[in-house]
Amino acid sequence: MENFPIINLEGLNGEGRKATMEKIKDACENWGFFELVSHGIPTEFLDTVERLTKEHYRQCLEQRFKELVASKGLEAVKTEVNDMDWESTFYLRHLPKSNISEVPDLEDQYRNVMKEFALKLEKLAEQLLDLLCENLGLEQGYLKKAFYGTNGPTFGTKVSNYPPCPNPELIKGLRAHTDAGGLILLFQDDKVSGLQLLKDGQWIDVPPMRHSIVINLGDQLEVITNGKYKSVEHRVIAQTDGTRMSIASFYNPGSDAVIYPAPTLVEKEAEEKNQVYPEIRVRRLHEALCWPQVPAQRAAIRGDE
């Protein structure tokens, strides 16, 4: 199996730009995932995000999770659990209107840091969308405009912790799914692994790397690119040791955006034949687009049902 794509964004400067753009192109077409290093977000700032996130879990969420596990008898399960995940999660909304000030139990410092983190990730997401446009031969700003709708894109963060699990063979940290939205930016634990993607029928580990940002493509980017870029199935395997931190931010189409294949990516002489994906009006899917989805929901989004 070829190596998981790791892309150094510093390579965009100077003579390495062509090779770096080719790596991004290959990752989008053949993996649906890649890992960014030297992405412009200061490492010291990422250390602060990680420290405060882990402190918040220990102080506010760990005991609640233990009580939930006990109430559902999950520590003693004997058969595979298919209706829930082994994760402790809360959500933050950034765009079109932030709810961070309303989320309970957040220390002021953590609240402010997550606001700043969201701004940095938003900037990185828009930079990446323009790089994808360049590789696809689309005009600069096309993907951002496609996501915009009337009130701009939706952007939110799922903050998750995956505590040690006594039966990881029976309970997934997060069941297999694709992401229904656009571009996902993940800051994950560099010590405790667990994230896997499905490639060529095999589950491949997404390597934990300190200070990296993992990127994966959602269903809506697969639609816009007419299937050229891939939204792939992925999951989280629970571990018996260590608590895994996962901060996944979703840069998605606005609630009234209409998503369809970019006309320039559809062969003009056989447009109807080659347009793989139908036009999608996002409003009816707005809630689904905010967070990861199970495969059945993805099938509906792609028009398979």
N, C-alpha and C positions, 0 to 999 in steps of 0.2 A: 504494500500500500504506500502510495506517495505521501510525502510529508504534508502535514497540515499547513496551510498558507499563513505565513507571518510576514507582515508588510511594514517596513520602516518608512514613515511618511517623509522623513528627511530626504529620502531618495528622490522626491519630486523636484528637488532643487538641483539644477545643473545637469550634468551629463547622464545621471542615472534616471532621469524622469521617464524616458521611454520604457525602460525595463520595469520600473515601478508600476507604471500604468498597465503594462502587460500582465504583471502579477495580479493586479486588482481585477482586470478583465477575466483572467483565468479563474480566479477565486469565485467571482460572481457567476460565471457560466457553469463551473464544474463542482463547486462546493456549496455555494449559498452562504458561506461563512468565511471570515478571515479575522486575523488578530493584528491589531495595530500597536506598534511601538513608536516612540518619538512622535506622538500625535499632537503635542502642543499643550496638553494639560499638565501643569507642574506636578512632579512626583510628590513633593511635600504636601501639596493640596490633596492628592489622592490618599496619602497616608492619614490625613485628618478625616477625610470622608470615611475611610475604613475604621479608624479608631472610634469615631462617634457612632457609627452604625452598630458596631459590635457592643459598645457600651449600652446603647439604647436597647438592644436585644436582651442583654443580661439583666438590665434593670427593670424593663417594662414588659417583655414578651416571653422570656424563657419559662417563668413559672406558669403563665397562662397556657403555654403549649403543653407543658407536662400535665396540667390538669385536664386538658382536652384529650390527650392520649389516654390518660387513666379512665376518663369517662366513657370512652369508646372501646376500651379494652384492647387497644392496638398493640400493646407490648406482648400480648399472649396469642396473637393470631396464628392460625395453623394453615390457612389457605390464602391464596393471593388476593390482595385488596385492589379492586378496580374502580372504586367510586370516590377515592380521596387521595390526596398527596401528603407526603411527610414533609411539610414545610410550614413555617411561620411567616406570614406575609402582611404587609400593609402597602397602601397605594398613595401616591402623591400626583396631583394634577398640576401641570404648568401652563399649558395653552389649551384653549384660548384664554382661560382665566384660571389663575392659581388658586388652589385650596390649602396651601401649606400652612397658612395662618390658622386654619380651622382644624387641622389634624391634632388629636389629643396626644398628650404624653411626650411631646417633643420639647427638649430643652431649647432655649433661645439660640444657643450657639449652633446646635444641630440644624435647627430650622433655617438659619441664615446660610450655613454651609451648603445645605441641599438646594437652596435657591440659587446660590452661585454656581454650584455643580450643574444644575439644569441649564443655566445660561451658557456654560462652557460646552456642554454636550449638544445644545441646540446649534451653536456655531459649528461644531465639528460635523454634525449631521448635514448641515447645509453645504459645507465644504465637500463632503463625500458625495452628495447628490450631484454637485457640479462635476466632480470627477467621473461619476457614472455617465453623465450626459456626454462628456468629452469622449469617453470610450465608445459610447453607443452612436456617436455622430449626431446627437441631438443638440439643438441650440442651447447655449448656457441659460440656466434658469428654468428649463422646460419641466424638470421633475418637481422642483419647488412650486412652480405655478400649477402643475397638475394636482398637487396635494392641497392647494390653498383654499379652494372653495370661497365662500363669502367672507368668513371670519378668520381665515388662516388655518394652518394645520392643527391637529390635536397632538399634544405631547404630554406624556405622563411617565411616571416611574413606579415600578414594582420593586419594593425592597423585600428581599426574602432571606431567611436563614434556614438552613437544613441541619437540624441537630443530629447527633449520633442516633442511629436506628438499630434496634436489636435484630430486626428481620429484613434486611435490605433486599433479600431475594423475593420477599412477598409484598413489600410496599415500596413503590417508586417515590423518590423525592419529588419528581414532577413527571406525570405520565407523558408519553410520546404525543407530540402535536407539531403543527406549524404555526407561525405567527400570522395572524390575519391582516396585519397592517402593512407598514411601509419599510422603515429602516429601524433596526434595533441596535442599541449601543449598550454593551454589558461590561460593567466593572465587577469582576468576580474575584473570589478568594484565591490567593496565589499558593496556599498551602494545602487546602482540602479540595480535591478534585470531585468530579461527578457529572459534569456536562458532557453529553455525547450527541453526535449527529449521525444520521443514517446516510451512508454513501456506498453505492454499488452493493446494496444488500447487507452491509456490515455496519455495526455500531462503532464509531470512531471517537476516541477521547478528544475533547477540545482542551489543549494543554493549559494548565494554570500558569500564568506568567506574571510576575510582579509588575505593577503599574501599566499593564496592557489594557486596551479596550477591545473587546470582542465585538465584531460586527456580524449581524446576520440579516438576510433579506426576507421581508414578509411577502404574503400572497399578492398584495397590491402592486409591488414592484415586478413580480412575475407577470402580472396582467399587463402593466404598462409596457413592458419589454416584449410582450407577445410570446413569453416563454423562453426568451433568450437567457435571462437571468433566473436563477432558481431559488424558490422558497422551499427549504428542506425540513424534513421531520427531525425533531431532536427531543431529548429527554434529560432528566437529571436522575442519576443513580444515588440513592441514599448510601451513606457510609457508616461503618460501625464506630469509627473514631473521628473526633473533631466536628466542629460546627462550620458548615460552609456558608459564606456570605455571598449573596448575589444581588446586584443592583442593576436591573434591566430597565432602560429607558426607551420608550416607543415613540418614534417620530412618524406620525400617521396622517393620512388624508383628513381634511376637515369634514365636519358632519354632513355638509351638502355637496362635497366634491363628487364629480362624476368621473369614474376611473375606467379607462379603455386603452387598448393598445395604441401606442404612438403611431400615427399614420406613416411616418417615414420608415418605421420598422416593419411595415407590412408591404409585401411586394405589390406594386401597383397593378401589374398585369393579372394578378390573381388574388386581389384583396379579400374578397369574400371567402375564398378557400383557405387562405393562410391566416386569417384573423382567428386565432385559437380561442380567444377569450371574449365573452360578451361585455357590453357596456355595463358598468356597475354603478348604481346610485348609492352613495355611501350612507345616506341618512338612515336607511332602514338597518344598516349594519353598524351604526356608530358605536354602540356598546360593545359589540363583538370585536371591533377593531382596536379597542383600547388595550387588551391583554391577550396573552397566548390562548390559542384555541385548540380543541381536539380535532382529529382528522375529519370527523363527520361534518363539523361546522365549516371546515375549509372546503369540503366538497360542494357545499351549498354556495359558498362564495364564488367558486370557480365555475358555477353553472352546471356541475355534474349531476345535480338533482333537480 
